[in-house]
Amino acid sequence: AAFVGARRASRLALGASPMAGLRPARLALGAVRAFSSQPKTFFLETHGCQMNLADSDVVRAVLTKAGWAEATAPEGARVLLTNTCSIREKAENKVRTRLAMWRAADRTRKLGVLGCMASRLREELTESGMADVVAGPDSYRHLPVLLEALDGGAAHAIHTQLSLEETYADIAPVRSAADGSSPVGYVTVMRGCNNMCSYCVVPFTRGRERSRALKTIVEEVRSLVARGVREVVLLGQNVNSYWDRTTLPEDGGGGEGEVAGGGYHTAEGFGNMYKSRDGAGARFAHLLRAVAEVSPELRVRFTSPHPKDFPPEVLDVVAEVPNVCKQLHLPAQSGSSSVLASMRREYTREAYLNLAHLARARIPGVTLSTDIISGFSGESEEDHLQTLSLLKEVCFEQAFMYAYSLRSKTHASHHMQDDVPRETKQRRLREVIDTFHAEIYAKNAALEFGAAHVVLVEGPARKAEGMLTGRSDGNKRVVFAHTGEGPEPRVGEYAVVRVHSATGHTLRGETARDPELQSGGVRPATLAESTALAARLTDGRHDWLAQHSAGLAAAEAAGLTVGDDFGTGRTAAAL
């Protein structure tokens, strides 16, 4: 699991080497000197999920402390590192292409593969010549030593051993220069996954679940808030299975329905592949409350959860705590109970639908997102139709939809046939995407036009000159213009935006003023005030719609050109 092909391997505390006794591979002396004499600079590129973004901040911290400087472009770096994803074949192919391009551009530079792809492929990356340094998700502390090994004459350096304890809780992440001004920060709260879904490679690339101590998370969040962060995203492969066994909550439990002392239970109707979850300690509901209490001006969200770990007390925290975002990711994967059983998801279609309806009832205004896999092993046409009907019944606000990609080492790779033809997978995926888009367009047309949202300003919109962009509490992208009196909202500030148009993924509008105030130049001073104003404006949207429609009708009567105001093809009179 860990070896360094170098004469200095004895100095590296990486565990027993399976290469022991073999003569280490060596670079030509000239190549070694050329590499060693270059400045200690690295370029880091991140692929995949938000967890990888947070991990890259850890890598940056480790290398910076060891005297390495980050380059802003590959051309100015001695070592090129890519933090990778292995969840699907397409993600790995993208990395392979990138590595080949880097290698062809300059063969004197060293290439490194980090993350899940490193953990899954290991020696294959060095034997094929794609990489010189390979480090898995639990090996980032060793990167300075691995790079030192290349200076010492190693042809390659590898460390991919997974850990039962590593959380990097003691490392203060270093954000990239590009992310330094962002009002959004990512905090990893747990690592690994114990669920062992039959299609998923994550338990084999990220290892078993382990959680950080609650107090270290709160301290990191406080540090981010002090630096201007106004939204924190709590991260984990199975984030809502968080369990800090070292902290005993003051209330002795997580709220309604939880056994005193921190007993564990799933959402109703859900099973659990991993049984050893019961015991004392702080659970996810405690963590959410503790982080939200850092500042009332801080929005809190989390990803990526498993539906089984949404017991009532977690839903209650989301509903009751004002600055916890009213948005839940509920990965369904399929709408067929038989496919869910093959996937080892430990729930049925009925249990999932009950949870989705409970979330909508318990958390007013909640937005729901999901993951869907089309063409899993053994999926029939009827199974596929069940997935389409689930999309229609839940009417998700966001969905991540993919064709099934067989991954080696998974349960499915050993025990199932990838028996759905590629063209069938692609056809079913198109139907899934089309169904989702039809539902969300209809929902937006019915509910979003005239509604108001609190938007955290992230900066100028990339494709709309003069406009700003950010995300709503429900995690919808919003592009808007500042039309009121007073200064334009700045990055990191909250703006109340009235929606004028929408696509399936993006809302468009303009800053709204408080109709109860004499001057439109006064903006709410706090997140709570902004939320209250958005709620009042949304409640009064029918009056606004009537005024807006009258204005459009008057414009048409005067012969003025009136654009389609909501992407629905409706005339002003219909509006």
RASULRA-V799022 format. One record per residue. N is the residue number from 1. BURIAL is b if it has 9 or more other ideal C-beta (glycine too) atoms within 8 Angstrom, else e. D_CENTER is the distance of its C-alpha to the mean C-alpha in Angstrom with 1 decimal. Layout:
N:BURIAL:D_CENTER
N:BURIAL:D_CENTER
This chain:
1:e:28.2
2:b:29.0
3:b:31.7
4:b:32.8
5:b:35.5
6:b:37.4
7:e:40.6
8:b:38.8
9:b:36.8
10:e:38.9
11:e:37.5
12:b:33.9
13:e:32.8
14:b:30.7
15:e:32.6
16:e:35.2
17:b:35.1
18:e:35.7
19:b:37.4
20:e:39.9
21:e:43.4
22:e:42.4
23:e:43.3
24:b:40.1
25:e:39.3
26:e:40.3
27:b:39.6
28:e:42.7
29:e:43.9
30:e:43.6
31:b:40.0
32:b:39.3
33:e:41.2
34:b:39.4
35:b:36.0
36:e:37.2
37:e:38.9
38:e:35.9
39:e:34.0
40:e:31.1
41:b:28.3
42:b:24.9
43:b:22.5
44:b:18.8
45:b:16.6
46:b:12.9
47:b:11.7
48:b:8.7
49:e:5.2
50:b:3.9
51:b:6.3
52:b:8.8
53:b:8.8
54:b:9.8
55:b:12.1
56:b:13.7
57:b:14.7
58:b:16.4
59:b:18.1
60:b:19.3
61:b:20.7
62:b:22.5
63:b:24.1
64:b:25.0
65:e:26.8
66:e:28.6
67:e:30.0
68:b:27.8
69:e:27.0
70:b:24.1
71:b:25.3
72:e:23.8
73:e:24.8
74:b:25.5
75:e:29.2
76:e:29.5
77:b:28.1
78:b:29.9
79:b:26.9
80:b:24.0
81:b:20.8
82:b:17.9
83:b:14.8
84:b:14.1
85:b:12.5
86:b:14.9
87:b:13.3
88:b:15.7
89:e:18.9
90:e:18.0
91:b:15.3
92:b:18.0
93:e:20.7
94:b:18.9
95:b:19.1
96:b:22.6
97:e:23.7
98:b:22.3
99:b:24.2
100:b:27.3
101:e:27.4
102:b:27.1
103:b:29.8
104:e:32.1
105:e:31.9
106:e:33.0
107:e:34.0
108:e:34.8
109:b:31.2
110:b:29.2
111:b:25.9
112:b:23.3
113:b:20.6
114:b:18.0
115:b:15.3
116:b:15.2
117:b:17.7
118:b:20.0
119:b:19.9
120:b:20.7
121:b:23.3
122:b:24.9
123:e:28.4
124:e:28.1
125:b:26.3
126:b:29.3
127:e:32.0
128:e:31.0
129:e:31.0
130:b:27.4
131:b:26.6
132:b:28.6
133:b:26.1
134:b:23.7
135:b:21.6
136:b:19.2
137:b:16.3
138:b:18.9
139:b:21.4
140:b:20.3
141:e:23.2
142:b:25.6
143:b:24.6
144:b:27.6
145:b:29.9
146:b:28.8
147:b:29.4
148:b:32.7
149:b:33.7
150:b:33.5
151:b:35.8
152:b:38.1
153:b:38.6
154:b:35.9
155:b:35.1
156:b:31.6
157:b:29.7
158:b:27.3
159:b:25.6
160:b:23.2
161:b:24.3
162:b:21.8
163:e:22.3
164:e:22.7
165:e:22.5
166:e:20.4
167:b:17.7
168:b:18.5
169:e:19.2
170:e:22.2
171:b:20.6
172:e:19.9
173:b:17.0
174:e:18.3
175:b:16.3
176:b:17.3
177:e:20.0
178:e:17.9
179:e:15.3
180:e:18.2
181:e:19.1
182:b:15.7
183:b:15.9
184:b:12.2
185:b:11.6
186:b:9.1
187:b:10.9
188:b:10.7
189:b:12.9
190:b:13.4
191:b:13.4
192:b:14.5
193:b:15.2
194:b:18.7
195:b:18.3
196:b:19.7
197:b:19.0
198:b:21.5
199:b:19.3
200:b:16.6
201:b:17.0
202:b:14.4
203:b:17.2
204:b:19.4
205:b:17.2
206:b:15.5
207:b:18.4
208:b:19.2
209:b:17.4
210:b:18.4
211:b:17.5
212:b:18.3
213:b:21.2
214:b:20.4
215:e:22.6
216:b:20.8
217:b:17.5
218:b:19.6
219:e:21.4
220:b:18.4
221:b:17.3
222:b:20.9
223:b:21.0
224:b:18.1
225:b:19.8
226:e:23.1
227:e:21.7
228:e:20.8
229:b:17.1
230:b:17.1
231:b:13.6
232:b:11.7
233:b:8.2
234:b:9.1
235:b:7.2
236:b:8.8
237:b:9.4
238:b:11.3
239:b:10.6
240:b:13.4
241:b:15.9
242:b:16.1
243:b:19.7
244:b:21.5
245:e:25.0
246:e:26.5
247:b:26.2
248:e:28.3
249:b:27.4
250:e:30.4
251:e:30.5
252:e:30.6
253:b:28.0
254:b:25.0
255:b:26.9
256:e:28.6
257:e:29.0
258:b:27.9
259:e:30.6
260:e:31.8
261:b:30.7
262:b:27.1
263:b:27.8
264:b:25.0
265:e:24.8
266:b:22.5
267:b:22.3
268:e:25.6
269:b:26.2
270:b:23.5
271:e:24.5
272:b:23.1
273:e:23.5
274:b:23.5
275:e:26.3
276:e:26.5
277:b:24.3
278:e:27.1
279:b:28.3
280:e:28.4
281:b:25.6
282:b:22.9
283:b:20.4
284:b:17.2
285:b:19.3
286:b:21.1
287:b:18.1
288:b:16.8
289:b:20.4
290:b:20.9
291:b:18.0
292:b:18.9
293:e:22.5
294:b:21.8
295:e:22.4
296:e:23.0
297:e:21.8
298:b:18.2
299:b:15.6
300:b:13.3
301:b:10.1
302:b:8.0
303:b:5.5
304:b:6.3
305:b:10.0
306:b:13.2
307:b:15.7
308:b:18.5
309:b:17.3
310:b:17.8
311:b:21.4
312:b:23.3
313:b:22.9
314:b:19.1
315:b:19.7
316:b:22.5
317:b:20.5
318:b:18.1
319:b:21.3
320:e:23.5
321:b:21.7
322:e:21.8
323:b:18.9
324:b:16.3
325:b:14.6
326:b:16.1
327:b:13.1
328:b:12.2
329:b:10.1
330:b:12.9
331:b:12.6
332:b:16.3
333:b:16.5
334:b:20.2
335:b:22.7
336:b:25.5
337:b:26.4
338:e:28.1
339:b:25.1
340:b:22.9
341:e:25.7
342:b:25.6
343:b:21.9
344:b:22.7
345:b:20.3
346:b:23.0
347:b:23.2
348:e:25.1
349:b:24.6
350:e:26.7
351:b:24.7
352:b:21.4
353:b:23.2
354:b:24.8
355:b:21.5
356:b:20.2
357:e:23.6
358:b:23.7
359:b:20.4
360:b:21.9
361:e:25.2
362:b:24.1
363:b:21.6
364:e:23.4
365:e:21.4
366:b:18.2
367:b:15.8
368:b:14.5
369:b:12.0
370:b:12.3
371:b:12.2
372:b:15.7
373:b:17.4
374:b:20.8
375:b:23.7
376:b:23.1
377:b:26.2
378:b:29.0
379:b:27.4
380:e:30.4
381:e:30.8
382:e:31.2
383:b:27.9
384:b:26.3
385:e:28.1
386:b:26.9
387:b:23.3
388:b:24.5
389:b:26.2
390:b:23.2
391:b:21.3
392:b:24.4
393:e:24.9
394:b:21.5
395:b:20.9
396:b:17.2
397:b:16.0
398:b:13.1
399:b:12.9
400:e:11.4
401:b:14.7
402:b:16.0
403:b:19.4
404:b:19.8
405:b:19.9
406:b:22.0
407:b:20.8
408:e:23.5
409:e:23.8
410:b:22.3
411:b:24.6
412:b:24.7
413:b:25.9
414:e:28.7
415:e:29.8
416:b:29.0
417:e:29.9
418:e:27.6
419:e:30.2
420:b:28.7
421:e:29.9
422:e:27.5
423:e:29.1
424:b:28.7
425:b:25.0
426:b:24.6
427:e:26.9
428:b:25.1
429:b:21.7
430:e:23.5
431:b:24.9
432:b:21.6
433:b:20.2
434:e:23.5
435:b:23.6
436:b:20.2
437:b:21.2
438:e:24.7
439:b:23.4
440:b:21.0
441:b:23.7
442:e:26.3
443:b:24.3
444:b:23.5
445:b:27.2
446:e:28.3
447:e:26.2
448:b:24.6
449:b:27.8
450:b:29.2
451:b:26.4
452:b:25.2
453:b:21.8
454:b:20.9
455:b:18.8
456:b:17.5
457:b:19.0
458:b:16.9
459:e:19.8
460:e:22.0
461:b:20.9
462:e:20.9
463:e:23.0
464:e:25.1
465:e:27.6
466:e:28.3
467:b:25.4
468:b:22.5
469:b:18.9
470:b:16.2
471:b:14.2
472:b:15.9
473:b:15.5
474:b:14.4
475:b:11.6
476:b:14.0
477:e:14.7
478:b:18.3
479:b:20.9
480:b:24.0
481:b:27.4
482:b:29.0
483:e:32.4
484:b:33.7
485:e:36.0
486:e:34.9
487:e:32.5
488:e:29.3
489:b:26.1
490:e:24.7
491:b:21.2
492:e:19.9
493:b:22.2
494:b:21.8
495:b:23.6
496:b:24.9
497:b:24.7
498:b:26.9
499:b:25.5
500:b:28.1
501:b:26.4
502:b:23.3
503:e:21.9
504:b:19.5
505:e:16.5
506:b:18.1
507:b:20.5
508:b:23.4
509:b:25.8
510:b:27.6
511:b:27.8
512:b:29.9
513:b:32.7
514:b:33.9
515:e:37.0
516:e:38.5
517:e:38.9
518:e:41.8
519:e:39.8
520:b:36.6
521:e:35.8
522:e:34.7
523:b:31.0
524:b:29.6
525:e:29.5
526:e:26.7
527:b:23.5
528:e:25.6
529:b:28.2
530:b:25.8
531:b:24.4
532:b:28.0
533:b:29.0
534:b:26.3
535:b:27.4
536:b:31.1
537:b:30.5
538:b:28.7
539:e:31.5
540:b:33.9
541:b:32.3
542:e:35.3
543:e:37.7
544:b:35.6
545:b:35.4
546:e:39.2
547:e:39.8
548:b:37.4
549:b:39.1
550:e:42.5
551:e:41.7
552:b:40.6
553:b:43.7
554:e:45.9
555:b:44.4
556:b:45.1
557:e:48.6
558:e:49.2
559:e:48.3
560:e:45.1
561:e:42.2
562:e:39.4
563:e:36.0
564:e:33.9
565:b:32.1
566:b:29.3
567:b:29.0
568:e:31.2
569:e:34.5
570:e:36.2
571:e:39.1
572:b:39.7
573:e:42.1
574:e:39.7
575:b:37.1
